[in-house]
Amino acid sequence: MRETLFKDHFWNADLVSTAGYDSITQRMNDGRKNCKEFEDFLKERAAIEERYGKDLLGLSKKKPCGQTELNTLRRALDVFKTQVESIGQSHIQLAQVLREEAKKMEDFREKQKFHRKKIELIMDAIHKNRNLQYKKTMEAKRLYEQRCRDKDEAEQAVHRSTNLVTPKQQEKLFVKLALTKTALEDSDRVYQMNVAAVEKVREEWQSEHIKACEFFEGQECERITCFRNALWLHVNQLSQECVKNDECYEEVRKSLEMCSVEKDIECFVNIHKTGTLPPTPVTYENYYNTLKSAAPGRNQAPAPGMGRRPQLPVPSSGPGDPEYSTVDGYSLIQPH
């Protein structure tokens, strides 16, 4: 059982003061504003989640990602893009859930405002009546005190005028004293009636003030509980979204575990291979020896096994020898 209650801590010695009541209503208005801020936060977060989800869908559908990969890695990439789409859809669904939670907060806020308005109207009316009656009572008191002073002055005038004024003047003073006493009695009666009336109003106001304090305290407890639960639910929804995302990523990890470098290499080779033999070495071919070997039968087909030219012999004569420049008996050096 809580010991701190609104009805025990929001009073004021001044009867017409509304400081305590104003403090409570200010807190209620602040609480309503806080709920509105959280409501707006949820709406903005929903918009962010929706944009993010749509961006993920667009990214997965429009942006290439390893589109020329083969075999096991290609299958893993297909799973990856599928799961990205699933994550995008999940964020879009989360956005809708957040909008629903924001609507619930708005409904709760408006419901509290509607019920609080009734109490505020009652309290505004009773405050107005209390202040008016208190003002009338204070005016009656002022008039009563003035009549008391008038009577005292009239009595003093009668006492001072003894043996100093004529009987006629004395009579006037007694008449004035009688009038002041009558006026005093009337003002006293009116004053007492107003005091009784303002006391009745005060008791009524005090009772309504206690009821209002209890009502506002109940609303504040309900608001704090609702706000706390809404925030708790919100973070749970975000945590659940993280779990869903991780489940999607886990599917990608499982597909990646099935990837095989060897199989992908083998797949590429089988699809795109061009041959198993490399080109033969490039050799030196002597142009003149080629002509010599081709001269006897230029139009004859080469004999089997003669598709390649054999290695040319190294000349036996040196550069300084006259026969060095001789080919098939023909010398490039003419005798003198």
Salt bridges, closest charged atoms under 4 A:
GLU39 OE2 - LYS43 NZ 3.16
GLU39 OE1 - ARG109 NH2 2.78
ASP40 OD1 - LYS36 NZ 2.90
GLU49 OE2 - ARG45 NE 2.92
GLU49 OE1 - HIS91 ND1 2.44
GLU50 OE2 - LYS54 NZ 3.90
GLU50 OE1 - ARG99 NH2 2.77
ASP78 OD1 - ARG74 NE 3.51
GLU101 OE2 - LYS104 NZ 3.39
ASP107 OD1 - LYS103 NZ 2.80
GLU110 OE2 - ARG32 NH2 3.51
GLU110 OE2 - ARG109 NH1 3.10
GLU120 OE2 - ARG116 NE 3.50
GLU139 OE2 - ARG142 NH2 2.58
ASP150 OD2 - ARG147 NH1 3.63
ASP152 OD1 - LYS151 NZ 3.67
GLU155 OE2 - LYS151 NZ 3.00
ASP186 OD1 - ARG189 NH2 2.81
GLU199 OE2 - ARG202 NH2 2.65
GLU208 OE2 - LYS211 NZ 3.78
GLU214 OE2 - LYS7 NZ 3.35
GLU217 OE2 - ARG2 NH2 2.73
GLU220 OE2 - ARG27 NE 2.84
GLU220 OE2 - ARG223 NH2 2.93
GLU222 OE2 - LYS111 NZ 3.42
GLU241 OE2 - HIS91 NE2 3.57
ASP246 OD1 - ARG253 NH2 3.27
GLU250 OE1 - ARG253 NE 2.90
GLU251 OE2 - LYS254 NZ 3.85
GLU285 OE1 - ARG309 NH1 3.20
ASP328 OD1 - LYS292 NZ 3.46
